[in-house]
Amino acid sequence: MRNHLPPISNTHRKRTQQLDVPIRTLLGTGPSNIPARVLQALGTQVVGAQDKVFLNVLREVQELLRYVWQTDNACTFAFAGNEQSAPEAAIATILKPGDVLVVGHSGHMSVRIERIAEAYGITVQRIARTDSDVLQLDDIRTALETYRPALVALVHGDLSTGALQPLSGIGEVCHEHGALLMVDTIGSLGAVPVYVDAWGIDICYSTAEKCLSAVPGLSLITLNDRALERISQQSNSPLPAHALQVDRLYRLWTSDSQDDELLPINLLYALRESLRMVADEGLVECWQRHRNNAELLWFGIEDLAVECPVAIEHRLPSLTVVYFSNGVDGKAMKRHLLTHYNIEVAAAAHPDQGTTWRIGLMGYNSRAENVTLFLKALEDALRILG
């Protein structure tokens, strides 16, 4: 019998033009501009999930991630997700309702960790900064003794404050008190030293599009044996967020049956290429490039009498927070840079701070020519609008 289908509606059948995106210099909180060789890798033809070529891509991505994180962790991989996905996966897999999580409060990135944990019924205790841009080891030790948490979460490079949290010695103190240490390296991985194993970090995560200059859409995570042991102890508990369970996500990298749930093949091509670029340059050289260009920016800002609220010894080289005083309209100057120079910078993390900018020099964008262009544009904007 012939099927009788309703007539096709053409209400939403719109003719659109081929995509034409302006070329911006992205000096904000990410994403960073993507190098040509990474874009080329993104466009590489798809192969099957069990093709030996793709399986080799997975192995190479894991090895290169271990390099940038300076870890030997077997459980090191990437999965599809946004900036919230990796911390949520770790929290949902490792903790259970009623567990205590201590969060080092630094800015909106630490607040995000708190909100995720509270949504899963975790008891959250906050360590506040005292008289410094960063948390002090003694304050962390006091919180461990007071709250006896299962997990301590810290943000290494906070993209809301522009401060770089020292991590040496914290993992040892956490382990002395029976707690795991989880560190957010979204704003720091690839730009400053990160030593997962040497610093005793149990869970570490990041994203692809910041200082690695890969394509947005991938979360990166690594866990050591101590964290995996904690997960195994939770195996009999009914865990929420099935799609974000770390052990299940990792099995996609190691199992022979990926047909039902494919990995983001082309995004992994691009990530592999961005990690190759870091390896080609060398980690130490990559860190030094970010530092050199950050100092070029900092000294140039001083010459323009623009304030930077974070002490230079605590500044994050990949993201600098600046403050305009004397009634300068920061929002108008931000529009000026975009209109006349195609430069995009980020507004303050809090909407009411209209005179504050966040300037990113991440990954591929951490280049002296970008700093020179930005300082010229800023000087021009201050002359016209300041």
C-alpha positions as CSV (number, residue, x, y, z in Angstrom):
1,M,0.0,0.0,0.0
2,R,1.3,3.4,-0.9
3,N,2.3,5.7,2.0
4,H,0.6,9.0,2.2
5,L,3.0,11.6,3.5
6,P,2.2,15.2,4.3
7,P,3.5,17.8,1.9
8,I,7.0,19.2,2.5
9,S,7.1,22.6,4.2
10,N,9.7,25.0,2.8
11,T,9.3,27.6,5.5
12,H,12.8,27.0,6.8
13,R,14.4,26.2,3.5
14,K,16.8,29.2,3.3
15,R,19.5,29.8,0.8
16,T,22.7,30.8,2.6
17,Q,26.0,32.0,1.3
18,Q,29.3,30.1,1.6
19,L,30.8,30.7,5.1
20,D,33.0,33.7,5.1
21,V,34.5,34.4,8.6
22,P,36.8,37.4,9.2
23,I,40.3,36.7,10.3
24,R,40.6,37.9,13.9
25,T,43.7,38.0,16.1
26,L,42.2,36.2,19.2
27,L,43.9,37.7,22.3
28,G,41.2,36.8,24.8
29,T,40.6,33.8,27.0
30,G,40.4,31.3,24.2
31,P,40.1,29.8,21.7
32,S,43.4,30.9,20.3
33,N,44.0,31.1,16.5
34,I,44.6,27.7,15.0
35,P,47.9,27.1,13.0
36,A,47.5,26.2,9.3
37,R,49.0,22.7,9.8
38,V,46.5,22.0,12.5
39,L,43.6,23.1,10.3
40,Q,45.0,21.0,7.5
41,A,45.1,17.9,9.8
42,L,41.5,18.6,10.8
43,G,40.5,18.3,7.2
44,T,42.1,14.9,6.8
45,Q,39.9,12.1,5.5
46,V,38.1,10.0,8.1
47,V,39.0,6.4,8.4
48,G,37.3,3.6,10.3
49,A,37.4,3.6,14.1
50,Q,39.3,0.2,14.1
51,D,41.6,1.2,11.2
52,K,45.2,0.6,12.3
53,V,46.1,4.2,11.1
54,F,43.5,5.7,13.5
55,L,44.6,3.4,16.4
56,N,48.1,4.6,15.9
57,V,46.8,8.2,16.1
58,L,45.2,7.4,19.5
59,R,48.5,6.0,20.7
60,E,50.5,9.0,19.5
61,V,48.0,11.5,21.1
62,Q,48.4,9.6,24.4
63,E,52.1,9.7,24.3
64,L,52.2,13.4,23.4
65,L,49.8,14.3,26.1
66,R,52.0,12.5,28.6
67,Y,54.9,14.6,27.3
68,V,53.1,18.0,27.8
69,W,51.8,16.9,31.2
70,Q,55.2,15.3,32.1
71,T,53.5,12.1,33.3
72,D,53.8,8.3,32.8
73,N,50.1,7.8,33.6
74,A,48.6,5.1,31.4
75,C,45.1,6.6,31.8
76,T,45.8,9.7,29.7
77,F,43.4,10.6,26.9
78,A,41.0,13.0,25.3
79,F,37.2,13.0,24.8
80,A,34.5,15.1,23.3
81,G,33.5,17.9,25.7
82,N,33.7,21.5,26.8
83,E,35.6,23.1,29.6
84,Q,33.2,21.7,32.2
85,S,33.3,18.1,30.9
86,A,36.6,17.0,32.4
87,P,36.1,18.3,35.9
88,E,32.5,16.9,35.9
89,A,33.8,13.5,34.7
90,A,36.3,13.4,37.5
91,I,33.9,14.5,40.2
92,A,31.1,12.2,39.0
93,T,33.4,9.2,38.8
94,I,35.7,9.6,41.9
95,L,33.3,11.2,44.5
96,K,29.9,10.2,45.9
97,P,27.2,12.2,47.6
98,G,28.4,13.2,51.1
99,D,32.1,13.2,50.2
100,V,34.0,16.4,51.1
101,L,35.7,18.4,48.4
102,V,38.0,21.3,49.3
103,V,38.3,23.9,46.5
104,G,40.9,26.5,46.4
105,H,39.0,29.7,45.6
106,S,40.7,31.7,42.9
107,G,38.0,33.0,40.5
108,H,35.1,31.8,38.3
109,M,37.0,28.7,37.2
110,S,37.1,27.4,40.8
111,V,33.4,28.5,41.3
112,R,32.6,26.2,38.4
113,I,34.2,23.3,40.2
114,E,32.1,24.1,43.3
115,R,28.9,24.2,41.3
116,I,29.5,20.9,39.6
117,A,30.3,19.2,42.9
118,E,27.2,20.6,44.6
119,A,25.0,19.4,41.8
120,Y,26.2,15.8,42.6
121,G,25.6,16.1,46.3
122,I,29.2,16.6,47.3
123,T,30.0,18.7,50.4
124,V,32.1,21.6,49.3
125,Q,34.5,23.6,51.5
126,R,36.3,26.6,50.1
127,I,39.8,27.8,50.8
128,A,39.9,31.6,50.3
129,R,43.0,33.6,49.4
130,T,44.3,35.8,52.2
131,D,46.7,38.6,51.4
132,S,48.1,37.2,48.2
133,D,47.1,36.5,44.6
134,V,47.5,32.8,45.2
135,L,46.7,30.2,47.9
136,Q,49.3,29.5,50.5
137,L,50.5,25.9,51.4
138,D,49.8,26.5,55.1
139,D,46.1,27.4,54.3
140,I,45.8,24.2,52.3
141,R,47.3,22.2,55.1
142,T,44.9,23.7,57.6
143,A,41.9,23.0,55.4
144,L,43.0,19.3,55.1
145,E,43.3,19.0,58.8
146,T,39.9,20.7,59.4
147,Y,37.7,19.1,56.7
148,R,39.4,15.8,56.0
149,P,38.4,15.9,52.3
150,A,38.5,13.1,49.8
151,L,39.6,15.4,47.1
152,V,41.4,18.9,46.9
153,A,40.8,20.8,43.7
154,L,43.0,23.7,42.5
155,V,43.1,25.9,39.4
156,H,46.7,26.2,38.2
157,G,46.3,29.1,35.8
158,D,43.1,31.0,36.4
159,L,41.7,32.7,33.3
160,S,39.5,35.0,35.4
161,T,42.2,36.5,37.7
162,G,45.4,36.0,35.6
163,A,47.2,34.4,38.6
164,L,49.4,31.3,38.5
165,Q,49.0,29.0,41.5
166,P,52.3,27.4,42.7
167,L,51.8,23.6,43.1
168,S,55.1,22.3,44.4
169,G,54.6,20.5,47.8
170,I,50.8,20.5,47.7
171,G,50.4,16.9,46.4
172,E,52.6,15.6,49.2
173,V,50.5,17.4,51.9
174,C,47.3,16.1,50.4
175,H,48.5,12.5,50.4
176,E,49.7,12.8,54.0
177,H,46.1,13.6,54.9
178,G,44.5,10.8,52.6
179,A,43.2,13.2,50.0
180,L,43.6,13.2,46.2
181,L,44.8,16.3,44.4
182,M,42.9,17.4,41.2
183,V,44.4,20.3,39.2
184,D,42.8,22.4,36.4
185,T,45.4,23.3,33.8
186,I,43.0,24.7,31.2
187,G,44.8,28.1,31.2
188,S,48.3,26.8,31.7
189,L,49.0,23.5,29.9
190,G,51.6,24.2,27.2
191,A,52.4,27.7,28.5
192,V,54.1,27.1,31.8
193,P,55.7,24.2,33.6
194,V,53.3,21.4,34.6
195,Y,54.8,18.3,36.2
196,V,51.9,15.9,37.0
197,D,54.1,13.1,38.4
198,A,56.8,15.2,40.2
199,W,54.1,17.4,41.8
200,G,52.0,14.5,43.0
201,I,48.9,15.5,41.0
202,D,46.4,12.6,40.9
203,I,43.9,14.0,38.4
204,C,44.8,16.7,35.9
205,Y,42.6,18.1,33.1
206,S,42.7,20.7,30.4
207,T,41.2,21.5,27.0
208,A,42.5,21.6,23.4
209,E,41.8,25.1,22.3
210,K,43.8,27.3,24.7
211,C,47.5,27.1,24.9
212,L,47.7,24.0,22.6
213,S,45.9,25.9,19.8
214,A,43.9,22.9,18.7
215,V,40.2,22.8,17.7
216,P,37.6,23.5,20.4
217,G,35.5,20.5,21.5
218,L,38.0,18.2,23.3
219,S,38.6,17.7,27.0
220,L,41.9,16.3,28.1
221,I,42.5,14.3,31.3
222,T,45.1,12.2,33.0
223,L,44.7,10.1,36.2
224,N,47.3,8.1,38.2
225,D,47.0,4.7,39.9
226,R,45.9,6.3,43.1
227,A,42.9,8.0,41.4
228,L,42.1,4.8,39.5
229,E,42.1,2.9,42.8
230,R,39.6,5.3,44.2
231,I,37.4,4.8,41.1
232,S,37.6,1.0,41.6
233,Q,36.4,1.4,45.2
234,Q,33.3,3.3,43.8
235,S,32.5,0.6,41.3
236,N,29.6,-0.8,43.4
237,S,28.0,2.6,43.9
238,P,25.3,3.8,41.5
239,L,27.1,6.7,39.7
240,P,25.3,9.5,37.9
241,A,26.5,11.0,34.6
242,H,27.0,7.8,32.8
243,A,28.2,9.6,29.7
244,L,31.0,11.2,31.7
245,Q,32.4,8.3,33.7
246,V,36.2,8.4,33.3
247,D,36.7,4.6,33.3
248,R,34.0,4.2,30.6
249,L,35.5,7.0,28.5
250,Y,39.0,5.5,28.7
251,R,37.8,2.1,27.6
252,L,36.8,3.7,24.3
253,W,40.5,4.3,23.7
254,T,41.6,0.7,24.6
255,S,38.7,-1.5,23.6
256,D,38.2,-3.2,20.2
257,S,34.5,-2.2,19.9
258,Q,34.2,1.5,19.2
259,D,31.5,1.1,16.5
260,D,28.6,2.0,18.8
261,E,30.3,5.1,20.1
262,L,32.8,6.7,17.8
263,L,35.5,9.0,19.0
264,P,35.8,12.5,17.5
265,I,38.2,11.3,14.8
266,N,39.0,14.6,13.0
267,L,39.3,16.6,16.3
268,L,41.9,14.0,17.4
269,Y,43.7,14.5,14.1
270,A,44.0,18.2,14.9
271,L,45.0,17.6,18.5
272,R,47.7,15.3,17.4
273,E,49.1,17.9,15.1
274,S,49.0,20.6,17.8
275,L,50.8,18.3,20.2
276,R,53.4,17.6,17.5
277,M,54.0,21.3,17.2
278,V,54.7,21.5,20.9
279,A,57.0,18.5,20.7
280,D,58.8,19.9,17.7
281,E,59.5,23.2,19.5
282,G,60.3,21.5,22.9
283,L,58.5,22.0,26.1
284,V,61.1,24.2,27.7
285,E,61.3,26.4,24.6
286,C,57.5,26.6,24.5
287,W,57.3,27.7,28.1
288,Q,60.1,30.3,27.5
289,R,58.4,31.7,24.5
290,H,55.2,32.3,26.5
291,R,57.2,33.9,29.2
292,N,59.2,36.2,26.9
293,N,56.1,37.4,25.1
294,A,54.2,37.9,28.3
295,E,57.1,40.1,29.6
296,L,57.1,42.0,26.4
297,L,53.4,42.7,27.0
298,W,53.8,43.6,30.7
299,F,56.6,46.1,30.1
300,G,54.7,47.6,27.2
301,I,51.6,48.0,29.4
302,E,53.7,49.7,32.1
303,D,54.9,52.2,29.5
304,L,51.3,53.1,28.7
305,A,50.4,53.5,32.4
306,V,47.9,50.7,32.3
307,E,47.6,48.8,35.6
308,C,48.0,45.1,36.1
309,P,46.6,44.0,39.5
310,V,48.5,40.7,39.8
311,A,52.0,40.8,41.2
312,I,54.6,40.0,38.5
313,E,55.8,36.9,40.4
314,H,52.3,35.4,40.3
315,R,51.2,36.4,36.8
316,L,50.1,33.8,34.3
317,P,52.1,34.2,31.1
318,S,49.2,33.0,28.9
319,L,46.6,35.5,30.3
320,T,47.1,39.0,31.7
321,V,44.5,41.0,33.5
322,V,44.7,44.8,33.0
323,Y,42.8,47.6,34.6
324,F,42.0,51.1,33.1
325,S,41.7,53.9,35.6
326,N,40.9,57.6,35.2
327,G,37.4,57.0,33.7
328,V,38.6,55.2,30.6
329,D,35.8,53.4,28.8
330,G,37.2,49.9,28.5
331,K,34.2,48.6,26.5
332,A,34.6,51.4,23.9
333,M,38.3,50.7,23.6
334,K,37.6,47.0,23.2
335,R,35.2,47.8,20.3
336,H,37.9,50.1,18.8
337,L,40.5,47.3,18.7
338,L,38.0,44.9,17.1
339,T,36.8,47.4,14.5
340,H,40.1,49.0,13.5
341,Y,42.6,46.2,14.2
342,N,40.6,43.0,14.1
343,I,41.9,42.2,17.6
344,E,39.6,40.5,20.1
345,V,40.4,40.7,23.8
346,A,38.2,39.4,26.6
347,A,36.2,41.5,29.0
348,A,36.4,41.0,32.8
349,A,35.1,37.8,34.3
350,H,32.5,39.9,36.1
351,P,30.2,42.0,33.9
352,D,30.3,45.0,36.2
353,Q,34.1,45.5,35.8
354,G,33.9,47.4,32.5
355,T,37.3,48.9,32.9
356,T,39.1,45.5,33.2
357,W,40.4,43.4,30.2
358,R,41.8,39.9,30.0
359,I,44.6,39.7,27.3
360,G,45.5,36.2,26.2
361,L,48.8,35.2,24.6
362,M,48.0,31.5,24.2
363,G,49.8,28.9,22.2
364,Y,50.2,29.9,18.5
365,N,49.1,33.5,19.5
366,S,52.1,33.9,21.8
367,R,54.2,35.7,19.3
368,A,56.1,39.0,19.5
369,E,54.4,40.4,16.4
370,N,51.0,40.0,18.2
371,V,52.3,41.8,21.2
372,T,53.6,44.6,19.1
373,L,50.4,44.9,17.2
374,F,48.3,44.9,20.4
375,L,50.4,47.6,22.1
376,K,50.1,49.8,19.0
377,A,46.4,49.3,18.9
378,L,46.0,49.9,22.6
379,E,48.1,53.1,22.4
380,D,45.9,54.3,19.5
381,A,42.7,53.5,21.5
382,L,44.0,55.3,24.6
383,R,44.9,58.4,22.5
384,I,41.4,58.5,20.9
385,L,39.2,57.3,23.7
386,G,41.3,57.7,26.9
